[in-house]
Each structure stands twice: as structure tokens, then as C-alpha cells.
Amino acid sequence: MPRRLLLVLGDQLSVDKGALAGADPERDVIVMAEVREEATYVRHNRHKIAFLFAAMRHFRDELRELGYEVIYFDLGAGLESIEEAVRRALGQCGAQEVRCCEPGEYRLLDAIRGWELPVACEIIEDDRFLVGHDAFAAWADGRKSLRMEYFYREVRRDYALLLASGGEPAGGRWNFDAENRSGWRGKATLPERVTPTRSAITREVLQLVEDAFPDHPGDLARFSYATTRAAAREELQFFLDHCLQDFGRYQDALAEESPWLFHSVISMYINVGLLDPLAVCNSVEERYRAGHCDIAAAEGFIRQVAGWREYVRGIYWLHMPGYEQLNALAAQRPLPDWFWTGDTDMRCLSRALQQTLELGYAHHIQRLMVIGNFCLLAGLDVQEVCDWYLAVYVDAFEWVELPNTLGMALHADNGVMASKPYAASGKYIQRQGNHCKDCRYTPSKTTGEKACPFNSLYWRFIHRHAQRWEKNPRMALALRNWRRKSHDEQAAILGWADSVCD
């Protein structure tokens, strides 16, 4: 059998899947590389870079313990690209073919397709997901709208997740979202999270990243992510034992007290292959079956992993290339510089931005309904916003980031993902948490020095796209409420919104 070189990317750390599916230590050589180009094509958070580099180095050692020869290039090797890593590895091992798993970003897939290597390069589909490209395309074929809810039900059926007898949904409903919208009022006791022990490898990487990427965001003194498979499983276990029972109730909540609340904080481990998505869902279902959490918590979590995660990945590959160029609402205002500092008087936005920049983490409501909502209402440039989201979050890879940002947060895909924009005034944010009490602005005021900027921006957004909302039944009420306002009140609101943006 000819010797093969297997390329393993930093978000493909699964022993028996991807390029490593069916691998043979007697035949195959593995190449991995820390490449500056991949760390800097956007201004990636240092937490993200450190997490990936440390997880890669631990995975390298895991593979060597399994008997594989691993050619590993660290950042000090000075490689300019992944292609250069593959070429150098071929020169060292003499392999007669290269095998790689498709990356999670079209940009890199397109680059790999253009490589001119001295041997053949096989690109295989990523099998670390529950739904393949052909299956998603078959589901989407002929549908007027691609709504996640209906896709999610099919995934539940296909994998027998949270089903009762006869294939009906457990609890009698497919969706318990209505039970999972409690705001935060500080009445529940938050679990005390323990930072995973930093191995010698992780400590070395943290220092490397601190020195090599001084201009990137991220306070590495607060690095708290697992970097091994075993530690990632411990993080999952912590969630199951201490957070799952309250996860659903407070999954949409915003809190001054904690960035984590009852969230799992394991998306990054699933996205890089340290945890398996189906196994994670099965673990949550087992807890529900054993009576350790209610159906709303279990269903809410499984919907995020088996439903939403698979759905956005399907949307990404179905519509790429070209999806990243969409800008249905013609949003072009430059991203404010304070998105890189969090220096704004809007308390909810400042807290979400600072937490994001310092930790590389924010939960879905902070991303969608605080940061994303502001970007939508202010009409910020779609490409700049998408690049920012891709850069700042530890779990962000373009297959998951782009549809969530461009499609959900910015409604720039003209409704491919969502039948209405996720636009909200300051009153929504006030309902969801306790940021407003410490803010200089008042969510009940729309104009004037104390007015919450979200309010006037919301009405300006409705006004600017009124013709579009006339054709959207889900936006009809908001549009009617705007048109009921007097001409003078409308003019005052629009003028104040313009001053907010200036």
C-alpha cells in the first residue's frame, strides 16, 4: 500500500473521523501545523489561538501514543501557509498521496483545491456532523423557506432523540422554547466553575501567544478552556451535574453577575472534535430520562446542538460561495472602533463586548440580541461585522459564524434563515436581565439625554425599511405602531437616532 500523508487541521481533532477515518499507523503519516496566516487573516482572539494551538499539541501527543508518526510544525517553524506545511511534510516522509478532510471555511477549501502538489490530494467530506451535504440539500430541495424548526424535527427522528413511543416527541411537543425565556433577577444560585488545570503544554502555548500576538484581543490571564479530550469531557460532566437543570429557564437571560450563567460552554470542544455532538445530545437525554432535568431544559439544549448547529452548517455549504457577499438591507456604516474596546455607555453592550474581547465568549442572546441587534439597527457594514464575529469568539469558524451573523443577526440574506429580523428595543434587554439598572440610559425613554439608544435606532430601522416590512406579515404590527406616531414624534425620533449614530 502506498504511504499516505493525512492533513489534520486545528478544528479536526477527532481520532476516528475526518482525515483519520480508517487511518493505519503502519501506513499513514500525519501532518499538523500552527500557521500564522490562519491566526491573522482576521484579528483572532488570543483565547482562540491559544485554545487551538494547545489542543493541537495535546492531540499530536495523543496520536503518537496511538502509534502514529506525526510531523508537527509549531509557530516557530515560520510557515506561511498550510500548503507549505504539506509540502515540507511530503519532503520528509515520501508519501505518495495526501488525504485531508474539508475545512470549515470555504476560503480554505478553495485554497486547497488550488494546491499544486507533487502527489494527488484527496479531499473528503467532514463526517463529524449529523447531517451530510447531500442530505441537507435533499431536505432543502423544493422548499419555499428553509426553517430550522422543520429540519430539526427530522434530525430528532433520524437519531431517535427525545422521542416517545410511536416516534412522537417526548413531552408531547417538539419545541419548549416558550418555557425557556426567563430573564435574570439574581434569584438562582450560580454554580461555581473551576478552571481546568493548565498543563505544561498549555502554559507554554499561553506564553507563546501572549508574545506572538500582542495586538490581538484576549486577556490570557483569564484563560479557562479545556485543551485535552479528557478535560473537555469533564467540562461536559460539570454542565450535566450543575447547570443543565437550570439551563433552559435561563438560557436567554442577561446577567451582571456572571458571563457563564448555566450555559454549557462546550461549543468550542464540539466544533474542534474534542466532543462528539451526538454523544453530547445522548448524555443530556439520559439526564432527562433519569429525572435530573425537565423536558424544556433537555429539549432546549438538544435543539441548539442537533438542530441549530446542523442547520447553520447546512445553510453555509448550500449557499457558498456567494453567501458572504449578501447585504439585503444595504448596511454600510463602518464598524465603530469601540467594538475593539467595549468603551460605550450602553451597559448591556459594553458588558457583552468587554466579556467577548477578554474571554472570547458570549452566549447566544448576547451575540444575537445585544451586539447583533445593535449592528442591525445601526446599519453596520455586513462584512466588517462578520469579520469581527469570526475573530473574537473561541468557537467561531466560518461555517457556523457566517449564517448566524449575516443571516440571523443582520438579516442580510433577505430571509433565507429568518422570516423576520431579530430587531428589538431596549425594553427587550431590560426584560432579560439586570444591566439596565446600572446604565446611564433609561429603557423607557426614546429621545433625550437619558434615552436608551436601542429605542430610537429601532424605530429608525422600521422607518428606513418600511416598504420591505409592508410585505412581511411578522413585521406588520411594528410598522403599524410606527405609522400611528405623529409626524412631529417621528421626526424627533429619527433625528435623535441620527445623533446617536454620529
GIPEWO-V688085 format. One line per field, one symbol per residue. phi: phi as a letter, one per 40 degrees, with the letter a starting at -180 (. if undefined). psi: psi as a letter, one per 40 degrees, with the letter a starting at -180 (. if undefined). burial: 1 if it has 9 or more other C-alpha atoms within 8 Angstrom, else 0. Layout:
phi: ???
psi: ???
burial: ???
This chain:
phi: .ccbbbcbccbbcbcbbgcccgcbdcbbbbbbacbcdccbcbccdcccccdccccccccdccccccgccbcbbcdccgccacdcccccccccbgcbabbacdccbddcdccccccbccbcbcbbccccbcbcdcccccccdgccbbcddccdcccdccbfcfbccggccdggacbbcccbbcccbgcccccccbcdcccdcccccdcdcdccbcccchcccbcbbcbbcccccccccccccbbdcbdcdbcbcbbccaccfbccfbdccccbgcbccccccccccdccccgcacccccccccccccccdcccccddccbcchdcccaccfcbcdccdcccbgcaccdccccccccdccbgaacccccccbccccdcccgcdcccccccdcccbcccbcdccccccccccbfccggdcbcaccbaccccccccabcccbccbbccbbbhdcccdcccccccccccbdcccdcbdcbcccccccccccdccdcccccccccccc
psi: hihihhhhiefffhdeibdeheihdddiihhihhhdddeedigihddddddddddddddddddddeeihhhhhideefididddddddddddefieihhiihiehddddddddehgieiihhhiiheeidhiddddddddhehdighdddddddddddefhfiaieeiiheeidhfddeffhihefeihhihihhihhidddddddddddddgdeiihgeeehfiieidddddddddddddedddedddfdeihhddhddbeidfedddddeedihdddddddddddddeeeiiddddddddddddcdddddddddddeiiddeeigdefhehihideeedegiehddddddddddddeeiiidddddecdddddddefihddddddddddehdehiddddddddddddefeefeddheiighiaddddddeafdddeieiheeidiidehhddddddddddddfdddddehdeedddddddeeiiddddddddddddddd.
burial: 0011111111011100111100101011111111110010011111111111111111110011000111101010001011011110110000111111111111011000000000001001010001111001100000000101001110111000111100001100000100111111000000000000000011101100110000011111000001111011101101110011111111111111001011110101111111111001111110110000111111111111111111111111100100110111101000100010110001111111111111111110111111111111111111011111111111111111111111111111111111011111111011011111001011101110011111111111111011001101001100100100000001011101100000
